[in-house]
Amino acid sequence: MYIRSSLLLALALSACTVTEPENESADAFLQSVSEYCGEAYSGTIVSTDAADDAWRAVPIVADFAVCNEDELRIPLHVGADRSRTWIVTRNADNSLHLSHQHNHEDGSPDALTMYGGSAAPDSTAERQIFPAGDDTKKLFDEEGIPVSKDNVWTLTVSPETNLFAYELSRPNRHFRIEFDLSAPVERPPPSW
């Protein structure tokens, strides 16, 4: 009887114990990126799609503006255009979520903003992979760009090679920009 009561008590206590989900790759990724917070880095487009020629003609700078254990905010400056910010936040399961914030010149939100997705299970400490989420697919349909529903975004950080990269891929489209983390540049004016 004593053993049975002890077993029932142990089971009841274990049911009450709340354990926080772990995601070591997300933690390691955020920690690695945080090492560069407060700095800005110049980017180079390394993909070859002709659709990106206009970006190749202007300076591109990523400003690692906000970095903490739950969030990254990296405004992207493309020439004088300060309308884009990459935002990485934690999901309830401690995995990561990438959002693309787009604003107009006056700082008001664009109709096509806050799209993105949650990290795929095969993401790693160096490479987080974000397929388009359901809300994003709905937004792309509403905005008349259903081809973008197949978007997969990837963020890569490699302290060993001083690399941070952003990549977009889908059928018939590939975009990749790489930032040299060994050479900080002057930080641009803040985005909205």
Disulfide bonds with the S-S distance in Angstrom:
none
